[in-house]
Amino acid sequence: MTTTSDHTSITTLRRWLGFGVLVLTVLLIVIDGTVLAMAIPFISQDLGATSTQMLWIGDVYSFVLAGLLVSMGTLGDRVGRKKLLLIGAGFFGAASLLAAYAPTAEMLIVARALLGVAGATLMPSTLSLIRALFPDPLQRRTAIGIWTAATAGGGALGPLVGGVLLEHFWWGSVFLLNIPVVLLLIPAGAALLPEAKNPDPGPWDLPSVGLSMIGMIGVVYTVKEAAANGFHLSVALAAALGITALWLFVRRQQRLPRPLIDIDLFRNRAFSGVIGANMLSVLGMAGLIYFISQYFQLVQGYNPLKAGMAGLPSTIGAIAVSLLAGHLVARTSSRSVLTAGLAIMGVALAPLVLLTPRTPYPVIAACLLLTGVGMAMAFTTANDIVLSSVRKEEAGAAASISETGYELGMALGIATLGSVVMGIYQRFQVPAGTPDDLSATAHDSLAGAVQASQQLPSAQGQELLTAAQDAFTSGLATAAGVGALLLLTAATLAWRLLKSLKTSENDTPATH
């Protein structure tokens, strides 16, 4: 005879196994985003990509994600978040195969864009399904902590896995890694995950979908292109198109009887404050995340595996603290933990303003460790606030807005802080007598400078490489300073906007 306790035990086991599928999905997406950083020098050399193409290869994934997350999150609320996740996983595998065997930089950019489309179906589904799996507030907060640890851990695991693969295979292997994960994820998700959707969502308004896509991509393109090449006619047109589309989107949502997204969500100070703080914090971190592996490989001279291991301190800090963030919230408040996490990230980046090619690794490791600690505190608490500030039926839309802020911050950070790094880098002086073609190659990217230095006489080549490494490091140090200021600004914003955060069904009171 089966008892009620047995039923509860089986249900709990199935719930956590299903959550394991969501963690696997997050690892798939995040590793794919960060593993690329290790392969950048190899892709640049093999495909002959320019610095502009390399930036597009790096950030087109995030741009497409930012443009589609809102639409896909609300689609999941309508057709089913489980169904959308499984379809997206299959598409993700197919796009990974295309990326692995891309013969040109242009084709790789297309493949990365398709990966962004697939990723847009996956990220909001994973976070919103946590709400469906764990109605209990304490369990949900624990699950979000593990989800955040997987996100941070995957971010650092990507370079490590990439380093192992690049030691033995060509750069396309970092994309083929996704195939076996997808083949495991689809049947496991079909068997273990519950379906969750809005029982009465209303129609999926296609004009709203189009306006949100055009608006987000237009705005992101404007910032990227203006940062890279200055403000010109195409930038002005993109800005006008993007802003107009977003304005029309908001107007349409206010007039529709069943809007794609409830704009009133942003009247909630907790919700809007967390979204804004998250976007600023990711923007501040993006430069470090994207360029630190290049610093380890091309400045410090680490091989890919050693460079991947060098980033592990942030993973260790994130995993350790993510599991404790819920308890910290219970003993203090969401406002305190979120603000403290953002401030710790800002303080951790500040010493990197003094970064040089000869900075001892323990100094960098300490900064990365503190960054991971702050990231775990901030992102775990932020995601819990977002999910708990909306109705269960709106979990997909809320998760997609949160992920849009994250991806938009990442894309804008790579574009703007990347432009800061490259703007400073490209000012370095090549040795007298350097041929014009090698000078142009060296100024295009640090990987190009390494190649150019190998084609010059030994002393001249070493002089060029040293100048390039000093300039790159100076740019990275400046980007770290800007990032620290953005993170401290995000901490201030979170503290002020969450002042009136009320205790909800899943927010433990600060006093007991």
C-alpha positions as CSV (number, residue, x, y, z in Angstrom):
1,M,0.0,0.0,0.0
2,T,1.3,3.5,-0.9
3,T,1.1,6.1,1.8
4,T,0.7,9.8,1.4
5,S,4.3,10.2,2.6
6,D,5.4,7.9,-0.2
7,H,3.5,10.1,-2.7
8,T,5.1,13.2,-1.3
9,S,8.6,11.6,-1.5
10,I,8.1,10.5,-5.0
11,T,6.8,13.9,-6.0
12,T,9.7,15.7,-4.4
13,L,12.2,13.4,-6.1
14,R,10.6,13.9,-9.4
15,R,10.6,17.7,-8.8
16,W,14.3,17.9,-8.1
17,L,15.1,15.6,-11.0
18,G,13.2,17.9,-13.3
19,F,15.0,20.8,-11.8
20,G,18.2,19.0,-12.7
21,V,17.1,19.2,-16.4
22,L,16.7,23.0,-16.0
23,V,20.2,23.3,-14.5
24,L,21.6,21.3,-17.4
25,T,19.8,23.7,-19.8
26,V,21.3,26.7,-18.1
27,L,24.8,25.1,-18.2
28,L,24.3,24.5,-22.0
29,I,23.4,28.1,-22.7
30,V,26.0,29.8,-20.4
31,I,28.9,27.5,-21.4
32,D,28.1,28.2,-25.0
33,G,28.3,31.9,-24.3
34,T,31.7,31.9,-22.4
35,V,33.5,29.0,-24.1
36,L,33.7,31.2,-27.2
37,A,36.1,33.6,-25.4
38,M,38.8,30.9,-25.3
39,A,38.4,30.2,-29.0
40,I,38.6,33.8,-30.1
41,P,42.3,33.8,-30.9
42,F,42.0,30.6,-32.9
43,I,38.9,31.8,-34.8
44,S,40.6,35.1,-35.6
45,Q,43.6,33.3,-37.0
46,D,41.8,30.4,-38.8
47,L,39.0,32.5,-40.4
48,G,40.9,35.7,-40.9
49,A,38.2,37.7,-39.0
50,T,38.6,41.4,-38.5
51,S,38.2,43.0,-35.1
52,T,34.7,44.2,-36.1
53,Q,33.7,40.7,-37.1
54,M,35.1,39.3,-33.9
55,L,33.0,41.7,-31.9
56,W,29.9,40.6,-33.9
57,I,30.8,36.9,-33.4
58,G,31.0,37.7,-29.6
59,D,27.9,39.8,-29.2
60,V,25.4,38.9,-31.9
61,Y,24.3,36.0,-29.7
62,S,23.3,38.4,-26.9
63,F,21.8,40.9,-29.4
64,V,19.4,38.3,-30.8
65,L,18.6,37.0,-27.3
66,A,17.8,40.5,-26.2
67,G,15.5,41.1,-29.2
68,L,13.6,37.8,-28.8
69,L,13.4,37.1,-25.1
70,V,10.3,39.0,-24.3
71,S,8.4,37.5,-27.3
72,M,9.6,34.0,-26.5
73,G,8.8,34.3,-22.8
74,T,5.2,35.3,-23.5
75,L,5.0,32.6,-26.2
76,G,6.0,30.1,-23.5
77,D,3.2,31.3,-21.3
78,R,0.8,30.6,-24.1
79,V,2.0,27.3,-25.8
80,G,3.6,25.8,-22.7
81,R,7.1,26.5,-21.2
82,K,8.1,22.8,-21.3
83,K,7.1,22.5,-25.0
84,L,9.0,25.6,-26.0
85,L,12.1,24.5,-24.0
86,L,12.2,21.1,-25.8
87,I,11.7,22.7,-29.2
88,G,14.4,25.3,-28.5
89,A,16.8,22.6,-27.3
90,G,16.6,20.8,-30.6
91,F,17.1,24.0,-32.6
92,F,20.1,24.9,-30.4
93,G,21.7,21.6,-31.3
94,A,21.2,22.1,-35.0
95,A,22.6,25.7,-34.8
96,S,25.7,24.4,-32.8
97,L,26.4,22.0,-35.6
98,L,26.3,24.8,-38.1
99,A,28.6,27.0,-36.0
100,A,31.2,24.2,-35.5
101,Y,31.7,23.8,-39.3
102,A,31.3,27.5,-40.3
103,P,33.8,28.1,-43.2
104,T,33.9,31.9,-42.9
105,A,33.5,34.6,-40.3
106,E,30.2,35.7,-41.9
107,M,28.8,32.2,-41.6
108,L,29.8,31.9,-38.0
109,I,28.1,35.2,-37.2
110,V,24.9,33.7,-38.8
111,A,25.2,30.5,-36.8
112,R,25.7,32.5,-33.6
113,A,22.6,34.5,-34.4
114,L,20.6,31.3,-34.8
115,L,22.0,30.1,-31.5
116,G,20.6,33.3,-30.0
117,V,17.2,32.5,-31.4
118,A,17.3,29.1,-29.8
119,G,18.7,30.5,-26.5
120,A,15.8,32.9,-26.4
121,T,13.4,30.0,-26.1
122,L,15.4,28.3,-23.3
123,M,16.4,30.9,-20.7
124,P,13.0,32.3,-19.7
125,S,11.6,28.8,-19.7
126,T,14.2,27.5,-17.2
127,L,13.5,30.3,-14.7
128,S,9.7,30.4,-15.1
129,L,9.5,26.6,-14.7
130,I,11.2,26.9,-11.3
131,R,8.1,28.8,-10.2
132,A,5.9,25.9,-11.4
133,L,8.2,23.2,-9.8
134,F,8.5,24.8,-6.4
135,P,5.4,26.5,-5.0
136,D,7.1,26.4,-1.6
137,P,9.0,29.7,-1.1
138,L,12.0,28.2,0.8
139,Q,12.4,25.5,-1.8
140,R,12.1,28.0,-4.6
141,R,14.7,30.2,-3.1
142,T,17.1,27.3,-2.7
143,A,16.4,26.2,-6.3
144,I,17.1,29.7,-7.6
145,G,20.4,29.7,-5.6
146,I,21.4,26.5,-7.4
147,W,20.3,27.9,-10.7
148,T,22.4,31.0,-10.1
149,A,25.4,28.9,-9.1
150,A,25.0,26.9,-12.3
151,T,24.9,30.2,-14.3
152,A,28.0,31.5,-12.6
153,G,29.7,28.1,-12.6
154,G,28.9,27.5,-16.3
155,G,30.3,31.0,-17.1
156,A,33.7,29.9,-15.6
157,L,33.4,26.3,-16.7
158,G,33.1,27.4,-20.3
159,P,36.7,28.6,-20.6
160,L,38.0,25.5,-18.7
161,V,36.1,23.1,-21.0
162,G,37.2,25.2,-23.9
163,G,40.8,25.0,-22.8
164,V,40.7,21.2,-22.6
165,L,39.1,21.0,-26.1
166,L,41.4,23.5,-27.7
167,E,44.4,21.6,-26.4
168,H,43.4,18.6,-28.5
169,F,40.9,19.7,-31.2
170,W,40.1,22.6,-33.5
171,W,38.0,25.6,-32.4
172,G,34.7,24.1,-33.8
173,S,34.8,21.5,-31.0
174,V,33.6,24.1,-28.5
175,F,30.3,24.1,-30.3
176,L,30.1,20.3,-30.9
177,L,30.1,20.0,-27.1
178,N,26.5,21.1,-27.1
179,I,25.3,18.1,-29.2
180,P,25.4,15.3,-26.6
181,V,24.0,17.6,-24.0
182,V,21.0,18.3,-26.2
183,L,20.5,14.6,-26.9
184,L,20.3,14.0,-23.2
185,L,18.2,17.1,-22.4
186,I,15.3,16.5,-24.7
187,P,14.2,13.0,-23.5
188,A,14.9,13.8,-19.9
189,G,12.9,17.0,-20.1
190,A,10.0,15.3,-21.8
191,A,9.9,12.7,-19.0
192,L,10.5,14.8,-15.9
193,L,9.3,18.4,-16.5
194,P,5.7,19.5,-15.9
195,E,3.9,21.6,-18.4
196,A,3.2,25.1,-17.3
197,K,1.4,27.9,-19.0
198,N,-1.2,30.6,-18.6
199,P,-4.6,28.9,-18.8
200,D,-6.2,32.0,-20.3
201,P,-3.4,34.0,-21.9
202,G,-5.2,35.8,-24.8
203,P,-3.9,35.9,-28.3
204,W,-0.1,36.2,-29.1
205,D,-0.2,39.6,-30.7
206,L,2.1,39.5,-33.7
207,P,2.4,43.3,-34.2
208,S,3.6,43.5,-30.6
209,V,6.1,40.8,-31.2
210,G,7.5,42.6,-34.3
211,L,7.7,45.9,-32.5
212,S,9.5,44.5,-29.5
213,M,12.1,42.8,-31.8
214,I,12.6,45.8,-34.0
215,G,12.9,48.1,-31.0
216,M,15.4,46.0,-29.0
217,I,17.6,45.2,-31.9
218,G,17.5,48.8,-33.1
219,V,18.6,50.2,-29.8
220,V,21.3,47.6,-29.2
221,Y,22.7,48.1,-32.7
222,T,22.7,51.9,-32.1
223,V,24.8,51.6,-29.0
224,K,27.2,49.0,-30.5
225,E,27.8,50.9,-33.8
226,A,28.1,54.3,-32.1
227,A,30.6,52.9,-29.6
228,A,32.6,51.2,-32.4
229,N,32.5,53.8,-35.2
230,G,31.0,57.0,-33.9
231,F,27.6,58.6,-34.5
232,H,26.7,58.6,-38.2
233,L,23.6,58.5,-40.4
234,S,22.9,54.7,-40.1
235,V,23.3,55.0,-36.3
236,A,20.8,57.9,-36.2
237,L,18.3,55.9,-38.4
238,A,18.7,52.8,-36.2
239,A,18.2,54.9,-33.0
240,A,15.1,56.5,-34.4
241,L,13.7,53.2,-35.6
242,G,14.4,51.4,-32.3
243,I,13.1,54.1,-30.0
244,T,10.0,54.6,-32.2
245,A,9.3,50.9,-32.2
246,L,9.6,50.6,-28.5
247,W,7.3,53.6,-27.9
248,L,4.7,52.1,-30.2
249,F,5.1,48.8,-28.4
250,V,4.4,50.3,-25.0
251,R,1.4,52.3,-26.5
252,R,0.0,49.1,-28.0
253,Q,0.3,47.2,-24.7
254,Q,-1.6,49.9,-22.9
255,R,-4.5,49.8,-25.4
256,L,-4.8,46.1,-26.0
257,P,-7.5,44.3,-23.8
258,R,-5.1,41.4,-23.5
259,P,-1.5,42.8,-23.9
260,L,1.5,40.7,-24.7
261,I,3.2,42.1,-21.6
262,D,1.5,43.8,-18.6
263,I,3.2,47.2,-18.6
264,D,2.0,47.8,-15.1
265,L,4.7,45.3,-13.9
266,F,7.1,48.2,-14.2
267,R,5.0,50.3,-11.7
268,N,6.3,47.8,-9.1
269,R,9.4,49.5,-7.7
270,A,10.9,46.2,-6.6
271,F,10.5,44.7,-10.1
272,S,11.7,47.7,-12.1
273,G,14.5,48.4,-9.6
274,V,15.9,44.9,-9.8
275,I,15.7,44.8,-13.6
276,G,17.6,48.2,-13.8
277,A,20.2,47.2,-11.3
278,N,20.8,43.8,-13.0
279,M,21.3,45.5,-16.4
280,L,23.8,48.0,-15.0
281,S,25.7,45.3,-13.1
282,V,26.0,43.0,-16.1
283,L,27.0,45.9,-18.2
284,G,29.8,46.6,-15.7
285,M,31.0,43.0,-15.7
286,A,30.9,42.4,-19.4
287,G,34.3,43.8,-20.3
288,L,36.0,41.7,-17.7
289,I,34.1,38.5,-18.7
290,Y,34.9,38.9,-22.4
291,F,38.5,40.1,-22.3
292,I,40.0,38.4,-19.2
293,S,40.7,35.1,-21.0
294,Q,42.4,37.0,-23.8
295,Y,44.5,38.7,-21.2
296,F,45.5,35.4,-19.7
297,Q,46.4,33.8,-23.0
298,L,47.8,36.7,-25.1
299,V,49.4,38.8,-22.3
300,Q,50.3,36.4,-19.5
301,G,51.2,33.6,-22.0
302,Y,48.9,30.9,-20.5
303,N,47.9,28.0,-22.7
304,P,44.1,27.6,-23.2
305,L,43.7,25.0,-20.3
306,K,45.7,27.1,-17.8
307,A,43.7,30.2,-18.9
308,G,40.5,28.3,-18.2
309,M,41.7,27.2,-14.8
310,A,42.7,30.8,-14.0
311,G,39.1,31.9,-14.1
312,L,37.9,29.3,-11.5
313,P,38.1,31.5,-8.4
314,S,34.9,33.3,-9.5
315,T,33.1,30.0,-9.9
316,I,34.2,28.8,-6.5
317,G,33.0,32.0,-4.9
318,A,29.7,31.9,-6.8
319,I,28.9,28.3,-6.0
320,A,29.7,28.6,-2.4
321,V,27.6,31.7,-1.7
322,S,24.7,30.9,-4.1
323,L,23.5,28.1,-1.8
324,L,23.7,30.5,1.2
325,A,22.0,33.5,-0.3
326,G,18.5,32.4,0.7
327,H,19.5,32.0,4.3
328,L,21.1,35.5,4.2
329,V,17.8,36.9,2.9
330,A,15.9,35.1,5.7
331,R,18.2,36.6,8.3
332,T,18.3,40.2,6.9
333,S,16.3,41.2,3.8
334,S,16.3,40.9,0.0
335,R,17.2,44.6,-0.2
336,S,20.3,44.2,2.0
337,V,21.6,41.1,0.3
338,L,21.1,42.4,-3.3
339,T,22.7,45.7,-2.5
340,A,25.7,44.1,-0.7
341,G,26.2,41.7,-3.6
342,L,26.4,44.5,-6.1
343,A,28.7,46.6,-3.9
344,I,31.1,43.6,-3.4
345,M,31.3,43.2,-7.2
346,G,32.1,46.9,-7.6
347,V,34.8,46.8,-4.9
348,A,36.2,43.6,-6.4
349,L,36.8,45.2,-9.8
350,A,38.4,48.4,-8.4
351,P,41.9,47.0,-7.9
352,L,42.0,45.9,-11.5
353,V,42.3,49.6,-12.4
354,L,46.0,49.0,-11.6
355,L,46.3,45.9,-13.8
356,T,49.6,45.6,-15.8
357,P,51.0,42.7,-17.8
358,R,53.1,41.8,-14.8
359,T,50.3,41.8,-12.1
360,P,50.7,38.7,-10.0
361,Y,48.0,36.1,-10.5
362,P,47.0,35.9,-6.8
363,V,45.8,39.5,-7.0
364,I,43.7,38.8,-10.0
365,A,42.4,35.6,-8.4
366,A,41.3,37.5,-5.2
367,C,39.4,39.9,-7.4
368,L,37.7,37.1,-9.3
369,L,36.8,35.3,-6.1
370,L,35.1,38.4,-4.6
371,T,33.3,39.0,-7.9
372,G,31.9,35.5,-7.8
373,V,30.7,36.0,-4.2
374,G,29.0,39.3,-5.0
375,M,27.5,37.9,-8.2
376,A,25.9,35.0,-6.3
377,M,24.4,37.2,-3.7
378,A,23.0,39.7,-6.2
379,F,21.7,37.5,-8.9
380,T,20.1,34.9,-6.6
381,T,18.2,37.5,-4.7
382,A,17.3,39.5,-7.8
383,N,15.7,36.5,-9.6
384,D,13.8,35.6,-6.4
385,I,12.4,39.1,-6.2
386,V,11.4,39.1,-9.9
387,L,9.5,35.7,-9.7
388,S,7.8,36.5,-6.4
389,S,6.6,40.0,-7.5
390,V,4.3,38.6,-10.2
391,R,1.4,36.2,-10.5
392,K,2.2,32.6,-11.3
393,E,0.6,32.9,-14.8
394,E,3.0,35.8,-15.6
395,A,6.2,33.9,-14.6
396,G,7.3,33.4,-18.2
397,A,6.9,37.1,-19.1
398,A,8.6,38.2,-15.9
399,A,11.5,35.8,-16.4
400,S,11.9,37.0,-20.0
401,I,12.0,40.6,-19.0
402,S,14.7,39.8,-16.4
403,E,16.7,37.8,-18.9
404,T,16.3,40.6,-21.4
405,G,17.9,43.0,-19.0
406,Y,20.7,40.6,-18.4
407,E,21.4,39.9,-22.0
408,L,21.0,43.6,-23.0
409,G,23.5,44.5,-20.3
410,M,25.9,41.9,-21.6
411,A,25.5,43.0,-25.2
412,L,25.9,46.7,-24.4
413,G,28.8,45.9,-22.1
414,I,30.7,44.0,-24.7
415,A,30.0,46.8,-27.2
416,T,30.8,49.8,-25.1
417,L,33.5,48.4,-22.8
418,G,34.9,46.5,-25.7
419,S,35.1,49.7,-27.6
420,V,36.9,51.3,-24.7
421,V,39.5,48.5,-24.6
422,M,40.0,48.6,-28.4
423,G,40.0,52.4,-28.5
424,I,42.9,52.5,-26.1
425,Y,44.6,49.5,-27.6
426,Q,44.7,50.8,-31.2
427,R,46.7,53.9,-30.1
428,F,49.9,52.0,-29.4
429,Q,53.0,52.8,-31.5
430,V,54.5,50.1,-33.7
431,P,58.3,50.0,-34.0
432,A,59.9,52.1,-36.7
433,G,60.2,50.3,-40.0
434,T,57.2,48.0,-39.5
435,P,55.5,47.3,-42.8
436,D,52.1,49.0,-43.2
437,D,50.2,45.7,-43.7
438,L,51.7,44.2,-40.5
439,S,51.0,47.5,-38.6
440,A,47.3,47.3,-39.7
441,T,47.1,43.6,-38.6
442,A,48.7,44.4,-35.2
443,H,46.3,47.3,-34.6
444,D,43.3,45.2,-35.6
445,S,43.4,42.9,-32.5
446,L,45.9,41.6,-29.9
447,A,45.8,38.2,-31.7
448,G,46.8,40.1,-34.9
449,A,49.7,41.7,-33.0
450,V,50.9,38.2,-31.9
451,Q,50.8,37.1,-35.6
452,A,52.5,40.2,-36.9
453,S,55.3,40.0,-34.3
454,Q,56.2,36.5,-35.5
455,Q,56.8,37.9,-39.0
456,L,59.3,40.5,-37.9
457,P,62.9,40.2,-36.8
458,S,63.2,39.0,-33.2
459,A,63.9,42.3,-31.4
460,Q,61.5,44.3,-33.5
461,G,58.8,41.7,-33.1
462,Q,59.2,41.6,-29.3
463,E,59.0,45.4,-29.2
464,L,55.8,45.4,-31.1
465,L,54.3,42.6,-29.0
466,T,55.2,44.3,-25.7
467,A,53.7,47.6,-26.9
468,A,50.5,45.8,-27.9
469,Q,50.2,43.9,-24.6
470,D,50.8,47.1,-22.6
471,A,48.1,48.9,-24.6
472,F,45.6,46.0,-24.3
473,T,46.1,45.8,-20.6
474,S,45.7,49.5,-20.2
475,G,42.4,49.3,-22.0
476,L,41.2,46.4,-19.8
477,A,42.2,48.3,-16.7
478,T,40.2,51.3,-17.8
479,A,37.2,49.1,-18.6
480,A,37.5,47.6,-15.1
481,G,37.3,51.1,-13.6
482,V,34.2,51.9,-15.6
483,G,32.7,48.6,-14.6
484,A,33.4,49.2,-10.9
485,L,31.6,52.6,-11.1
486,L,28.6,51.0,-12.9
487,L,28.3,48.3,-10.2
488,L,28.5,50.7,-7.3
489,T,25.8,52.8,-9.1
490,A,23.7,49.7,-9.5
491,A,24.1,49.0,-5.7
492,T,22.9,52.6,-4.9
493,L,20.0,52.2,-7.3
494,A,18.9,48.9,-5.8
495,W,19.1,50.3,-2.2
496,R,16.9,53.3,-3.1
497,L,14.3,51.6,-5.3
498,L,13.8,48.6,-2.9
499,K,13.3,50.8,0.1
500,S,9.6,50.1,0.0
501,L,9.9,46.4,-0.8
502,K,7.1,44.6,1.0
503,T,7.1,41.2,2.5
504,S,5.2,38.9,0.1
505,E,4.2,35.2,0.3
506,N,7.8,34.2,-0.3
507,D,9.8,37.0,1.3
508,T,10.8,36.2,4.8
509,P,10.4,39.1,7.2
510,A,13.5,40.8,8.3
511,T,12.7,40.4,12.0
512,H,11.6,37.2,13.6
